[in-house]
Amino acid sequence: MKGSRIVHSIVACVMALTPLSEVASQGFAGLASGAEGFDQPRRGNQLSFPQDHGAHSDFRIEWWYVTANLTAQDGRRFGAQWTLFRSALAPGDKPGWSDPQIWIGHAAVTSSERHYVSEKLARGGIGQAGVTTTPFEAWIDDWNIKGRQGTSQDELDQLQLEADGDDFSYSLALATAKPLVLQGDNGFSLKSASGQASYYYSQPFYDVQGDIKLEGIDVTVSGKAWLDREWSSQPLATDQTGWDWFSIHFDDGSKLMAFRLRDNDGGFVSANWISADGKTEILKPEDVRMSPSRSATVEGRAIPVAWRIEIPSRKLSIQTEPLNEQAWMKTTTPYWEGPIAVSGTASGVGYLEMTGY
């Protein structure tokens, strides 16, 4: 998801750069309202690379999103997050300040003691933010993800990730030789029973090496990272209030992507089991059980920070626990997002994002 990543972030950006009356007309972040004039995802369209690594300005919303589960040499655990969002006020690109594209960036580092967050806003058309495909680069001001020389098969195989904020920064090198993963039906990701959808693919197989700096202290880290790419124009139904999204790295090399979009009927579930060699199995919604097991008070609201996930067909029963239950993204419009540990019939690490609470 982004982590369909992020309804709330799009609202924040639009609120900052457009009249409030226009924001109000967009409903829940605009993602459940009409999208007249914008393109829509269509089942059967084949994604094409490297061009689909770039921006799709005829669609209303889009994101480039990385999460990393990191370990220091002394065993301390951390999480790092980087997201670039694009939101369009109208389809297409225009030169200069007349460009209808709006950009927002989120960066965060999570430790067991503290959650560090920063946010940037930008307007398209003036070079302050954007994406190029060959060589690949996504940036907003001085935050960026860049393709590194020596890429073997795909522009996203080797990346350098940079961001900073108050009291934190990171520089991380990501590398993989494994294939991209198309989510849903060959990249067409259904989001509701009434047909809302997005184009969605991931690269969940990165190994990470690099450094983070927290309050002036450098820490060398290594670990695993996951990149999500998604774009659409109307991915939510009118009765959907938010989502719970998981990306999990199991210790045996397999991966799990699962999300639940909450609605009046309890939720729309989608999940993909990804084997260590990159083969995928789209799981039946009725075979995926996701339920909160513990809540915490976070910024004055009850947030389900610990979860149980069961997949009977794979004899999987796992419990997730946050590294820091106070991993609240204090951006213009806030949400919960942070690293998790996994135990039970399988062990591992991952990320959880929750919106709409």
N, C-alpha and C positions, 0 to 999 in steps of 0.2 A: 504494500500500500504506500507508502510515504509516506514511512512507515507508514497506499494512496496517501500520500504525504502532502501538504497539510491544509486541510480546510481552514484552520484558524490562522495559519501563516498568510494565506492569500487574503483573508479579510484584513489582517494587519497592514499589509502592503497597500491594498486598495484604499483603506481608510486614511492612510498617511498621505496619499497622492491624488485622491479624487474627492468630490463632494460627498458629505454624509448621506444626502438624499439618494445618490446613486448607489452607495453601499447598501442602504436599507432595502432598495428594490431588488437586490441580488439574493435575498433569503439567506439560508444557512451557508455563508461564505460563497454564495453564488453557485455552489456545486449541485444544488438540487433544483435550481430555477432553469427557465428556458435558455437556450443558447442559440437563438436565431442568428443566422449569418456565419456561424462557426462550423467547421468540419466536425464530423462525428466518427468514432471508431466503428469499423465494419468487420464482422466476422469473415474470415477468409482472406483478408488482406495480408500479404506477406511482408514482414519487416525486412529491411535491407540495411546492411552495414557497410561502410561507416556512417552513411548519411543519417540514419535514425539515431545516432549518438548526439546529433545536433538538435537545434530548436525547431519546433513545428508551429510556426506563428499563426497558422490558420485554425489551430485548436486553442481553446481558451486558457487551459492550465497545464502546467508541466513541471517536473522536478528532476534534479540530479542529486542523489542522496547516498551518503556513505556512512556506515557505522563500523566501528572497530572495537573489538574486545582485546585488551592489551594487558601484558604482565611485565612488571619490572624485574630486574635481575635478582632482587631480594624477595620476590614472590608477591609483592603488592599488586593488586588488580586495579585497572582503570578502564574507562570507556571514552571513546572520542566520536564525535558526530560532526558532519559537514553537510549542509543542504543548500542548494541553489534552486529557488522557485522562479518560474515565469508565469505571469498572469496578464492576459490581454484584455484591454478595454474594447478592442475591435479587432477583427481578423487582419493579418498581414503586417508588413513592416513599412515604416515611413522614415525619411531622413530626419535627423535632429530631434528637437523637442516635440515635434508632431508625431513621433513614434508612439503607438498605442501600447507598447509592451512595458510592463512593470516587473521589476526584479526584487527579490528579497533573499537575504542569506542568513542562515542560522549556523552557529558553531558552538560546540560545547565539549567540555571534558568533565568526566565524573570520577571521583574517588569515593572511598568509603566514608570520608569525612565531609566532603563538600561537592557541590555541583556548580560548575562555572559555565556561564552562558553569555553569548554576545549575538548581536543582530545588526544587519545592514540593510538599507533600502536604496534603490536606484531606479532611474528611468532609462528606458531603452533609447537607442538612436544616437547616443553621445559617447559611446565607448566605455562607459563606467561599469557595465556588466554585459555578459553575453557568453556565447559558446561557439567555438569553431571545431570542425571535425577532423581536418588533416593538416597539421598535427592537431590532436585533440586538446582543447583547453576550455574549461568552464571557469568563469571568474566573476567576482563582484568586488570592486576596488582592489585591495591587495590580497584578498583571499582567492585561492585558485586550486583547481585540479588540473595537472598537466600530464600529457603522455610523455614518457621518457624514451630516449633513443634505445633501439634494440628490441622494439616491440616485435614479437614473433608472428602472431596471427591476426590480432585485432588491435585497434587503436586504444582499447581499454585494458590490454594485457598488463601493461606496466605504467603506473601512475605515480605522481608526486603530489601530495596533499599538504596544503599550507593554510593556516588560519591563526588568528590571535584575538585576544580580548583582555579585559581587565584581569590581571593576575594570572593569565594562562596563555599558552601558545602551543602549537604542535607542528612538526615537520615529519611526515610519514611517507615511506616508500611502500607501494603496494605492487605485488607481482603475482601472476598466475599463468599457467599454460593450459588451463582447462576452458571448455567452451562456455559461451553465454547460455543462460537458462531463460527460455520463453515461458512466461507464466500464463495460466489459463489455457485457452484453446489456441496454441501456436502464437501466443502473444496477445490474444484478445481476452481480456480479463473481465468477466461479468461481475457486476457489483450489486445487483438487485434482481428479484424475481420479475420485475417489470421491464428489465432489459438495459438499464444503465450499465455502461462499460467503459473501460480504458484500454489503451495499449500499454503493456507492462512486460518488462524483461529485467533480469538481474544478472549480476556477476557475484556469486556467493563464495568464490574459492580463493580469495586473496590471502597470501601470506604477507605480514606486515613487519617492517623494521623501521625504527626511527626514534625520535625524542619528543617528549613533552616537557614543558616548563610550567611549574606551578609556583606562583608567588616567588619568582626568581630562582627557583631550584630546578636544575635540569635532571630529567629522569630518562634513562635509556629503556625502551620498551620493545616488545615483539608480540605477535599474536595473529589474529584472524580478522578479516574485514569482509564486508558485504556491500555491494553497490546496487541500488535500485534506480530504474528509469521508468517513468510513467507519464503519459499525457492523455488528455481527454478534453471534453467541453461540458459534459453534464454527467459525472460519474455517480452521483447520489440520487436516490429517490426522495420524494418529499417527506416521507415519514422516518427517514434515517437520521439519527441524532449524533452519531459519532462512531468511532471504531476502536478495536483492540487488535494490534498487529504484532506478530512475532516473527523474528528471523533467528534461527537456531543453528549453531555449529555443534554437531555431536562429536564426541571424541573418536568415533570410528571413521570420521571423514564425511559422513552423510549430513544432509541439511534438511531443515523444515521451514517452509514459509507458510504461515497460516494467519488469516484475519477473520474477524467477526464484525460486520457492520450492524450496529444495533438499530432495531426498528420496533414497531408496535407488536410484531409477532415473535419477538425474542432475538432475532438476528439472522443475517445472511452470512453463511460461512463459506470460505474458500481456502483450500490448502493444497500444497504441492510437496511431495516427498522427493528429494533430490539425492540420488546415490552418490557415493564417493567418486565415481567415474563420470558424473554429469548427467546420467540418465534420469528421467523424471517420471513420476507417477502422480497424476492429478487424483486426489482423494475425493471420494464421495462425501458431500456435506454431512450426511447422516452418520458417517463413520468418524467424524471429528467432534469431540466433546471438549469444549473450552469453558471453564467455570472459575470464578474468583474463589480463592481459599482464605485470603486475609486482606483486610483493608487497613489503611493508615490515614491519619489526618495530615493533609498536605495543603499548605496555604489556605487553611480554613475549610477544606472540603474533603469528603471521604473519597479516597482513590483506591481501587482494588489492585494493590501492588504485588500480590503473590497469586499465582494461578496454578490450576491443575489442567493438564491437557492429556486426553486419552484418545488413542487410535486403536480400537480393538483389532482391526484387520492386521495390524503390525505388532500386536501384543505390547503396545507402548502405553505406559502410564507414567507421566513425569510431573514433577513439581518445579515451578520456577520461583526464584527469590531474587529481589533486587539487590544490586551492590549497594545502592543508596536509595532508600524509599522516598527521599525528598528530592528526587531528580526532576524537579519542576522547571520547565522551560519558561522563564520569566521574560518572554518576548511580548510584543505589543498585544497580542492575544495569546494567552498561555495554554500549555498542554503538558502532559507527562511523557518523558522519554528517557530511558536509561538502560545500562547493561544489566543482564540477569545471569544467574547461575542455574543450571538444570541438574536435577537429580531424579532417581527413580529407576525404572527399567533401562534407562540410558542416561548418560551424563554428558555435560557440555556447557557451553556458554552461548549468549545471544543478546538480542536487543528487544525491548518492548516499547511500543508507542501507543498511547491512549489519548483520544480526543473526545471532547463533548461532555466531560464530567464537570 
